Amino acid sequence: MTDTTFKRLDASNWLDPDPVHEAFGEINLATGERREVTGDRWARQILSINLTPEVPREVRDLWEIARGVLLYGWFFYPLYALGDEQLHRVADAAVLFAYRKHGGPEPKGPTTFHRRLAWLFEHGFIDKSLETRWSAIRELRNLGSHVSAVHIAMPMDTLRTLRILAEEIDALFGVPATGT
């Protein structure tokens, strides 16, 4: 490490796990045993979270990119924050596709994430009980799209975001939520 808070990449270290992972571990809740996190176990966790085929291909492609960025956070820790930001942009794209699928009106100018969400709530395509969650998703998308400084995301937080957004995006296209 150098004078910054993150790994400086060079030709000799770009394929090495980011040393920050040494601070993390996994705990077996049954035995209390602690073990180091490995890249393989981390990859399996991330790669196990997919969108269903009911989600439009364009959104699933964006999802794959965001998920890939999270996966490569193993080698360069700041990618977790970037991947998390991208996941929220994927949610925005999913809302756009759901809005169009359900016949949302084409505005004279560009419609906003907020307006598309409001229309989907108003017409019952997203349950009103999820307004707070979707408002937070939208606000996090805004924060990630208008950054002014480096921010750090914890790997487990990005994994939780991945799970939540997979369920919410699937639900936009008729796949029932399981209660994440």
DOBA-219995 format. One record per residue (C-alpha): residue in three letters; z negated, y, x negated; residue number from 1. Coordinates in steps of 0.1 Angstrom, whole numbers. Each point is the difference from the previous one (the first is absolute). Layout:
! residues N
ALA; Z; Y; X; NUM $
...
END
This chain:
! residues 180
MET; 0; 0; 0; 1 $
THR; 6; 36; -11; 2 $
ASP; -13; 33; 12; 3 $
THR; 11; -7; 36; 4 $
THR; -16; -20; 27; 5 $
PHE; 28; -26; 1; 6 $
LYS; 19; -23; -23; 7 $
ARG; 27; 17; -20; 8 $
LEU; 30; -23; 1; 9 $
ASP; 20; -8; -32; 10 $
ALA; 23; -28; -12; 11 $
SER; -29; -21; -11; 12 $
ASN; -22; 1; 31; 13 $
TRP; 21; 3; 31; 14 $
LEU; -2; -37; 8; 15 $
ASP; -37; -2; -6; 16 $
PRO; -24; 1; 29; 17 $
ASP; -16; 34; 4; 18 $
PRO; -34; -1; -17; 19 $
VAL; -17; 16; 29; 20 $
HIS; 2; -34; 18; 21 $
GLU; -28; -12; -24; 22 $
ALA; -24; 20; 22; 23 $
PHE; 8; -20; 31; 24 $
GLY; -8; -35; 9; 25 $
GLU; 0; -24; 30; 26 $
ILE; -31; -16; 14; 27 $
ASN; -1; -33; 18; 28 $
LEU; -21; 7; 30; 29 $
ALA; -10; -36; 4; 30 $
THR; -13; -5; -36; 31 $
GLY; -6; 36; -12; 32 $
GLU; 22; -9; -30; 33 $
ARG; 18; 30; -16; 34 $
ARG; 34; -5; -15; 35 $
GLU; 25; 23; -16; 36 $
VAL; 30; 11; 21; 37 $
THR; 32; -14; -12; 38 $
GLY; 35; 14; 4; 39 $
ASP; 11; -32; 17; 40 $
ARG; -28; 1; 26; 41 $
TRP; 6; 37; 6; 42 $
ALA; 38; -7; 5; 43 $
ARG; -7; -28; 25; 44 $
GLN; -22; 23; 20; 45 $
ILE; 25; 28; 2; 46 $
LEU; 30; -22; 5; 47 $
SER; -17; -18; 29; 48 $
ILE; 2; 31; 22; 49 $
ASN; 34; 3; 16; 50 $
LEU; 16; 17; 30; 51 $
THR; 14; -22; 27; 52 $
PRO; 37; -4; 6; 53 $
GLU; -3; 21; 32; 54 $
VAL; -4; 31; -22; 55 $
PRO; 34; 16; -9; 56 $
ARG; 15; -11; -33; 57 $
GLU; 0; 36; -13; 58 $
VAL; -38; 3; 5; 59 $
ARG; -6; -35; -15; 60 $
ASP; 21; 11; -31; 61 $
LEU; -22; 31; -4; 62 $
TRP; -31; -22; 4; 63 $
GLU; 13; -23; -28; 64 $
ILE; 3; 30; -23; 65 $
ALA; -35; 13; 8; 66 $
ARG; -15; -34; -4; 67 $
GLY; 18; -5; -33; 68 $
VAL; -14; 33; -13; 69 $
LEU; -35; -13; 9; 70 $
LEU; 7; -33; -18; 71 $
TYR; 10; 18; -32; 72 $
GLY; -33; 20; 2; 73 $
TRP; -13; -30; -19; 74 $
PHE; 18; 14; -31; 75 $
PHE; -4; 37; 7; 76 $
TYR; -29; 9; 21; 77 $
PRO; 13; 34; 14; 78 $
LEU; 26; -20; 19; 79 $
TYR; -26; -11; 25; 80 $
ALA; -3; 36; 12; 81 $
LEU; 38; 4; 0; 82 $
GLY; 4; -33; 20; 83 $
ASP; -27; 11; 24; 84 $
GLU; 18; 33; 6; 85 $
GLN; 33; -19; 5; 86 $
LEU; -16; -23; 26; 87 $
HIS; -8; 30; 21; 88 $
ARG; 36; 12; -2; 89 $
VAL; 11; -35; 11; 90 $
ALA; -23; 4; 30; 91 $
ASP; 18; 33; 8; 92 $
ALA; 34; -17; -2; 93 $
ALA; -12; -28; 22; 94 $
VAL; -11; 26; 26; 95 $
LEU; 34; 16; -2; 96 $
PHE; 17; -34; 7; 97 $
ALA; -24; -8; 28; 98 $
TYR; 6; 35; 15; 99 $
ARG; 37; -6; 0; 100 $
LYS; -3; -36; 13; 101 $
HIS; -20; 12; 30; 102 $
GLY; 24; 29; 8; 103 $
GLY; -19; 29; -14; 104 $
PRO; 20; 32; 6; 105 $
GLU; 22; 13; -27; 106 $
PRO; -13; 35; -8; 107 $
LYS; 22; 30; -9; 108 $
GLY; -15; -1; -35; 109 $
PRO; -19; -26; -19; 110 $
THR; -29; -16; 18; 111 $
THR; -33; -3; -19; 112 $
PHE; -22; -30; -5; 113 $
HIS; -26; 17; 22; 114 $
ARG; 25; 6; 29; 115 $
ARG; 13; -36; -2; 116 $
LEU; -35; -14; 1; 117 $
ALA; -10; 23; 29; 118 $
TRP; 31; -12; 20; 119 $
LEU; -8; -37; -7; 120 $
PHE; -36; 5; 11; 121 $
GLU; 10; 20; 31; 122 $
HIS; 25; -27; 11; 123 $
GLY; -24; -29; -7; 124 $
PHE; 18; -16; -30; 125 $
ILE; -31; 4; -21; 126 $
ASP; -34; -5; 16; 127 $
LYS; -20; 32; 4; 128 $
SER; -30; -17; -17; 129 $
LEU; 20; 2; -33; 130 $
GLU; 5; 38; 0; 131 $
THR; -27; 6; -26; 132 $
ARG; 13; -28; -23; 133 $
TRP; 36; 13; 3; 134 $
SER; -11; 36; -5; 135 $
ALA; -17; -11; -33; 136 $
ILE; 31; -19; -10; 137 $
ARG; 21; 32; 6; 138 $
GLU; -25; 22; -19; 139 $
LEU; 0; -24; -29; 140 $
ARG; 38; 0; 0; 141 $
ASN; -1; 38; -1; 142 $
LEU; -25; 0; -29; 143 $
GLY; 20; -24; -20; 144 $
SER; 32; 19; 6; 145 $
HIS; -14; 34; -11; 146 $
VAL; -20; -9; -31; 147 $
SER; -12; 25; -25; 148 $
ALA; -20; -22; -23; 149 $
VAL; -3; -36; -12; 150 $
HIS; -21; -21; 23; 151 $
ILE; -13; -35; -5; 152 $
ALA; -1; -28; 26; 153 $
MET; -21; -30; -3; 154 $
PRO; 19; -33; 0; 155 $
MET; -20; -15; 28; 156 $
ASP; 4; 31; 21; 157 $
THR; 38; -2; -4; 158 $
LEU; -2; -37; 11; 159 $
ARG; -19; 10; 31; 160 $
THR; 26; 27; 7; 161 $
LEU; 27; -26; -4; 162 $
ARG; -16; -23; 25; 163 $
ILE; -7; 28; 26; 164 $
LEU; 34; 15; -2; 165 $
ALA; 17; -34; 3; 166 $
GLU; -18; -6; 32; 167 $
GLU; 6; 34; 14; 168 $
ILE; 37; 0; -9; 169 $
ASP; 5; -35; 14; 170 $
ALA; -17; 12; 33; 171 $
LEU; 26; 28; 3; 172 $
PHE; 26; -27; 4; 173 $
GLY; -18; -22; 24; 174 $
VAL; -20; -22; -22; 175 $
PRO; -36; -1; 13; 176 $
ALA; -27; 12; -24; 177 $
THR; -27; -24; -12; 178 $
GLY; -28; 26; -3; 179 $
THR; 0; 10; -37; 180 $
END
